[in-house]
Amino acid sequence: MIEVRNLQKQYEDFQREPHHALCGISFEAAAGEVFGLLGPNGAGKTTALRILSTVLQPSSGSAKVDDLDVVTQSDQVRHRIGFVSSGTAVYDRMTAWEMVEYFGHLYDIEDAVLEARMEEIFDRLKMQDIRDRLGGKMSTGMKQKVSIARAIVHDPPVIILDEATAGLDVLVARAVLEIVADLRDQGKCIIYSTHIMREVERVCDRVAIMHRGKILATGTLAELRAEAPAGVKSGEMEELFFDLIQKAEASQTETALDG
Amino acid sequence: MQWKNVRLIFRREMRDQLRDRRTLFMIAVLPILFYPLLGVSFFQIAQFLREHPSRVLILGYEGTGGNLPELIRQDRFAVASGEPSSATSVQLELLPLTRLAFVRRGEWPDDDNLTAEQSKIVNRQIRALMNRYGCEAAVCFPPGFFKELESYPVRFRNHARKASQKPPPAVPRPLLVYDDSSDKKVLAHARVDRALTDWSAQVGQESLAASNLSQWAARPIEFSRFDLAEDADKINVSLWSKILPFVLLIWAVTGAFYPAIDLCAGEKERGTLETLLTSPARRGEIVLGKLFTVMLFSITTAILNLVAMAITGRVVMSQLKDLAAQADVGPPPLAALFYLALILIPIAALFSAVCLALAAFARSTKEGQYYLMPVILVTLPLILLPMAPSAELDLGFSLIPISGIVLLMRSVMEGTISELWPYAFPVLLITFSCCYLAIRWAVDQFRSEDVLFREGEKWDLGSWLIQSVRYRRPLPTVQIAVLCGVLILVLKFFLEATVDLPSTPSGIAALSLATFSWKAILLPMLTILGITLVMTFLFTGEPRKTLALRRPPALSLLAAAILAICLYPTATMLQMLISQTYAIPQQMQAMLEAVEMKLASGPGWVALILIALVPAVCEELAFRGFILTGMRHSASGQPERRWRAIVASSLFFALAHGILQQQISAFFLGLVLGYIAYHAQSVWPAILYHLTHNTTACLAHASGGLKWLENQHYLAAGLLLGGLLLGGALLLYFGRLDRQRSGPLRLDTPAMGSKPV
């Protein structure tokens, strides 16, 4: 469903140095799977997701969504994805219903089908009580629900969630994770980026640990735990994460000193 | 392009804006409130003027009596002239002349007017009295003034009868003391002046009547007047044709600006833009949807202002009928308003696209609002330029964006469009071309990762300069290139203002060739070169690449020289067209001729060095070296911005020239120079082209110009066409140069955009 091969993205920072936001990452994600991108801030998760959603262009490498290239077939790709950003971005002066309806129309869904689909989504996400509320008067949790509703209104096979629980309280975060699990059960391919270990353990089938634009490890949680070196507390995802990061930092320092 | 998406985005943006109270206030409420408030203020002022008479001090009024017309009745003027009448608008404070110490001391001369020194003393004493009695003006009648005035006809007749050689008797002059330092005092001055002038005229008339003379003696010729303008129009049309385009355009900019900021910078700030970009709507569709929204608000704002102004104007005029009749002002003609609204569409499209592109560039709504002032500052001179009395719609004006459309609006209102309609085509062509370019710019902004995901960090010039020097990159960035161009223009301006060059042809002629060459040519050119070199070594790590000094293919040098000769007839033709379209003022023409004569006064090789060699080296290193190299810089993975680089370097090159006519031809020359320097990846062909072009011009001028071609039309056309064909072929050769050598041109190491995440 999603195939990323040697994806690179370079920017330039103010010191005129090339900044490698992505250093040739590769991964795959299948339908009915939640693929997690786990990493600290600045790891390159958002850049990778923006490339997958066709907002940014890669410097090199390739990325395919449902066998469609994100650069050359970006129009078709956008029809097959739903994107939820970390900013709980909703229009302040539109109601929940209007917002989801607007995106439904952009996805060219017929009115009758759209209405039925929206009723179903509003029921499933428990949003009926806020359907006529303006975005500016919603709580953060309500806004994120609207974002998810907007992203799934066209029933896309791929859903991309970029730190979807950032800034949400525990209850709403839990509800969002339940929605993600529910979507996975419906056979959607979900890319879920986060820096929270517990969320990965709870919802992701496979995970890629990212740091400074590189993937340090990929696999199911069981595989990652099994590959954990001696000394890392067995079964502790967080310990494994820190161990990988420390090794990456040490290796980078060594390379810099050699260079 | 899916119009369905454009329509959807347009509808959403419209709904969004209509729910925004700030936008609604700016677009609808403000115009509806503004003009009535203005009207009310106008009433208040008029009322104030009616109800608040000016206080005027009268010194030495002894009463007119006898045969003189009455001047003062109690504490008012008896003369009722002006609106409001001086009889009610002036309150008088009458004091005897003895209140002046000057008079009490008996220093007022008996038989003559006051000397300047005496006047000064009297004025000082009168000012003290004015302050004490709260008066804004004063009139001081000399002792015995009225008696002398009354007896003047008799005295004059006696004098005439005696046929004396002495000058005729004079009447002492009263003093009118005023202080124009404030509006209130200016008004008092005007009122008292009018009353006294009218009284003086009455005295004259009555004197003529008493002498059995006709009024004809005082006003021998009375002209009949006939205004060719239709009765209904009169001055009215001329007045409205200046006011309405100004009001419409200013409100069209304002009406476009605020929605554009909210729809772009606001959406970026709220994070919804990223969401929209992941939807099936393409960037062009998003821009068009937003553009139509901004356009509609721009048009609505302008029209609402127009309507509110017309209604308020009508109400105010009907209330102040006398004032309106005096000023010959009526409501604007309805048909003209309709045509104005029609012309508003392209101008609103232009402003909307420019505002949208600027708004897309802004990181936040706050930053976006800072861009309003530059937009107004650029627009205002273009709106005000056609207000000049001599400005009328011609080819020259029709090619100037915004100014052309203002003049078109004026001619529609003044009813001269039937004569000037051929110029409507270039006006609309230029407006639509600018509109198209602005939309392209807006779409580019929406495609640029740098712009869409710019970080919201605070930018300040100081730290940017320090960082730019500390972390020098091999080649200049776009910002550094722009800074170089701006510095060249600013320093050149101040240099020209401070260098003591004569401003008359005779002054130029009086200068020695060495002094003239140094002040007029070498100093400005060395300034351009100096700035370029300082910036190269300060901001870049690879001066040779920055100034594009790499060795080009030998053939390209030869091609550049031949190209300059081939395109010379075209350049000459272009200069002629420009001079015909924008005539050079006579004084400027005389100065140019003086400069040519001065340069011709020395040896030929000196003129060639000054006119050909020095500008070719200095200007090319600056404009086709530093600035072109900086402007071609592009974001990561993006192709180089060829035309942006060529056009921007040409613009700076053009602006560095002195007069408009030179600037226009320099711009086109800059395009060719930029093109060959870009594709040759070297400044040398551009230097050679510039050198050959200027040398050819020098030699042609020395040999009497191209006058010998004037009567040989076929030969001239042949030279022009032949030159163009060969020139075109050579430009094609340059276009293929970089492809032959190393594929797509990359001057820099992989260029990268600013960090977006």
Boltz contact constraints between the chains, C-beta under 6 A:
constraints:
  - contact:
      token1: [A, 10]
      token2: [B, 636]
      max_distance: 6.0
  - contact:
      token1: [A, 10]
      token2: [B, 752]
      max_distance: 6.0
  - contact:
      token1: [A, 11]
      token2: [B, 752]
      max_distance: 6.0
  - contact:
      token1: [A, 11]
      token2: [B, 753]
      max_distance: 6.0
  - contact:
      token1: [A, 11]
      token2: [B, 755]
      max_distance: 6.0
  - contact:
      token1: [A, 12]
      token2: [B, 752]
      max_distance: 6.0
  - contact:
      token1: [A, 13]
      token2: [B, 755]
      max_distance: 6.0
  - contact:
      token1: [A, 14]
      token2: [B, 467]
      max_distance: 6.0
  - contact:
      token1: [A, 15]
      token2: [B, 471]
      max_distance: 6.0
  - contact:
      token1: [A, 16]
      token2: [B, 471]
      max_distance: 6.0
  - contact:
      token1: [A, 16]
      token2: [B, 473]
      max_distance: 6.0
  - contact:
      token1: [A, 18]
      token2: [B, 752]
      max_distance: 6.0
  - contact:
      token1: [A, 19]
      token2: [B, 755]
      max_distance: 6.0
  - contact:
      token1: [A, 46]
      token2: [B, 757]
      max_distance: 6.0
  - contact:
      token1: [A, 47]
      token2: [B, 757]
      max_distance: 6.0
  - contact:
      token1: [A, 53]
      token2: [B, 278]
      max_distance: 6.0
  - contact:
      token1: [A, 55]
      token2: [B, 277]
      max_distance: 6.0
  - contact:
      token1: [A, 56]
      token2: [B, 449]
      max_distance: 6.0
  - contact:
      token1: [A, 57]
      token2: [B, 637]
      max_distance: 6.0
  - contact:
      token1: [A, 59]
      token2: [B, 636]
      max_distance: 6.0
  - contact:
      token1: [A, 59]
      token2: [B, 637]
      max_distance: 6.0
  - contact:
      token1: [A, 78]
      token2: [B, 280]
      max_distance: 6.0
  - contact:
      token1: [A, 79]
      token2: [B, 280]
      max_distance: 6.0
  - contact:
      token1: [A, 83]
      token2: [B, 278]
      max_distance: 6.0
  - contact:
      token1: [A, 85]
      token2: [B, 274]
      max_distance: 6.0
  - contact:
      token1: [A, 87]
      token2: [B, 271]
      max_distance: 6.0
  - contact:
      token1: [A, 89]
      token2: [B, 270]
      max_distance: 6.0
  - contact:
      token1: [A, 89]
      token2: [B, 271]
      max_distance: 6.0
  - contact:
      token1: [A, 89]
      token2: [B, 272]
      max_distance: 6.0
  - contact:
      token1: [A, 89]
      token2: [B, 275]
      max_distance: 6.0
  - contact:
      token1: [A, 91]
      token2: [B, 272]
      max_distance: 6.0
  - contact:
      token1: [A, 93]
      token2: [B, 16]
      max_distance: 6.0
  - contact:
      token1: [A, 93]
      token2: [B, 19]
      max_distance: 6.0
  - contact:
      token1: [A, 102]
      token2: [B, 12]
      max_distance: 6.0
  - contact:
      token1: [A, 105]
      token2: [B, 8]
      max_distance: 6.0
  - contact:
      token1: [A, 106]
      token2: [B, 8]
      max_distance: 6.0
  - contact:
      token1: [A, 106]
      token2: [B, 279]
      max_distance: 6.0
  - contact:
      token1: [A, 106]
      token2: [B, 280]
      max_distance: 6.0
  - contact:
      token1: [A, 106]
      token2: [B, 281]
      max_distance: 6.0
